[in-house]
Every structure is written in structure tokens, then in C-alpha cells.
Amino acid sequence: MSGGDSLANRTILATGGLGYIGSHVTLDLLNAGANVVVLDNFSNAKPAVRDRIKRLSNRDIALVRGDVRDRDALQRLFAEHDIEAVVHFAGLKAVGESVAKPGLYYDVNINGSNLLFQEMAAAGCRRVVFSSSATVYGDPETAPVREDAPTRGVNPYGRSKLMVEHILEDLAAADARWSAICLRYFNPTGAHESGQIGEDPLGVPNNLFPFIAQVATGRREKLVVFGGDYPTPDGTGVRDFIHVVDLSAGHLAALRKLFADDGAPLGYAPINLGAGVGYSVLEALAGWSRACGRDLPYEIGPRRPGDVASVYADASLAASMLGWRAARGLDEMCRDHWRWQSENPEGYPEE
């Protein structure tokens, strides 16, 4: 722990703080000396995550099992803990599911967020870092993508993220005491270097890296690459992958920004978190082959509707405003993700 860390002894609420990204941020907050309260309904997390965080940090969290849509639970939480800032991860995140169940996504992601913000204000806490997504850009026409690019939700998941950003933007416009940093993630990958915490997706993975990971462990026969005729160097889609540990560091940088200058309010600030470079699907697959020491089987399939050739971030605002840059490259992402997957082939143990 850094003796001069502005997060030391701060009490931070992490909603969804035992999920994939939330668990890494919770661990880093504990290591920075913060006191962490986690609200999680375990819809996409397991109790073993808490035990591993405790073992890695030699510290524990205050865990509240509950849902952001439960106003009574939120009121009790804010009454029992002097929360100084919130990192809001809690939400549903599968694009396909959002298309099949839009009402559920609007209820959990929008209604849950709105209730949380109401109870934050009632408790006098108006500092929040929101887990947003590059999906708010829809299908961007140019790359790299800057924060002032047009935003448009192309599915219920993306629309729900964008609506929560609009809520925070409107709250900050109506009440100058709000400080809301919306971190627009590109493609989080990798795992903690210990191999103890990582991504444990339910069902068929929605993202490239966890799918490749299941091919590497033999749980799936091969990777199907959606499209091999894009105008990219090898014909496959190019995306901005960012190591989850770098992503976590971006959250801590955002929180430190909220407490800087004696906590002077920031208003609403959307900020990209991406590596700022693109890797193709075949480059990612080659990185995985290097990590696990063997070639992984794949085949080229048809394009998916709506996919674009190349999307990657302009991350210069994060550098100038937060002093943050991604530090880990593709090989480190693959190596750390493979370590997690090989040591935990079935994910976290059931309890």
C-alpha cells in the first residue's frame, strides 16, 4: 500500500464487486488501503471469489448480498456504511440475451442504476465511477474512436448503458455536486497474474478470449471465426483488447480523480478505457497458441450481422485526465488468461 494513496481509508461501494471486472477492482482497492463494501446478488459471481480476494490481499470486504433494484437494501447499506464513492458494475451484459429479454435489461441496468443514484444522493454521496461500454458507440464509422464520436445503442444492452450515461449526465446538469466518470470499456481480457481470479462466464461465452480459453482446455472443439474477408491485414475483424488488470488500474485512477482537488465536483465525464491498438482475431488466436504451447483449431465462418471490420479506442483522454495508459500487450493478456483457465478449467468451484 502506498502511504500517500488518496484512496487509503476511503470507504468505497462496489456494486457487482465480485464479478469479473469488479473482483479485480475490489482487490486493487483493498491493496490501495481502501475499505470496500460489496453489493452483489451473485447472479454472475460465486462466493469463492470473496475468499480468493481475501487471500490475495490479506484483507476482507463488507459483503452485502442484495440487488440494486431493492430500495430497502440500498437504504440499509447507506445507513450502515459511510460510503464516499461508488463504483457501479452491477448489471447484465450479454448482447444476445438483451435482444431476447429487453425488459429484463431495462429493469436491471436502467431501473437498478436509477434507484442506486437516488439513494446515493439521499445519503449525500455523489461520486460515482460507472462501468459503461464501447457498445454506446454502436458501429463506429471510423477508428480510433474518440469520446465525442456519435453514440447510438444498436441493441438493448447498448441502449441500457447509454441511458445510464444520460441519467448521470442529467443528474450532473441538475445538481453541480455530482461527479460521474463513465468508463467506456473496449474488450477486457486476461486475469490476475496469480491465476486466482478471472473470468468465469455462464453458458456459452459471448466474448472471444473466454471462448478461445475453452478451446484451449478442450471444453470446445474449435473456434469459429466470424468472417475472413474484412478489409484488414488478415481478413479477420480487428478489436481493441485490454488487460483486465490495466482496466482495473483505470478505475482506481478515476476514483483518485474524484477525490482530487479536495473533491471538487467534475460533473459528467465519459472516458474510453482501451489499449489504443487493434488486434485481429487471428492475431489473438496466435497469441493464445503461444501461451498454451500448441496450435488451436479454428475455421472461418460467415460474418455476423452488424459486425464491423475494425474498432479500437483513442485513449488519449484517459492519459491526459486520469494519467492512465494500458501497460500490457497481447502476449501478457493471453498468458495471464491461460494461467487462470488452466488452473481453474471449470471456473470457480461451486459452493
Helices and strands as residue ranges (DSSP letters): E 11-15, H 20-31, E 35-40, H 47-57, E 62-65, H 71-80, E 85-88, H 95-100, H 102-105, I 106-111, H 112-122, E 127-133, G 134-137, H 156-174, E 179-185, E 187-189, H 208-216, E 223-226, E 238-239, E 241-243, H 244-259, G 261-263, E 267-273, E 279-280, H 281-292, E 298-301, E 310-311, H 316-317, I 318-322, H 330-343
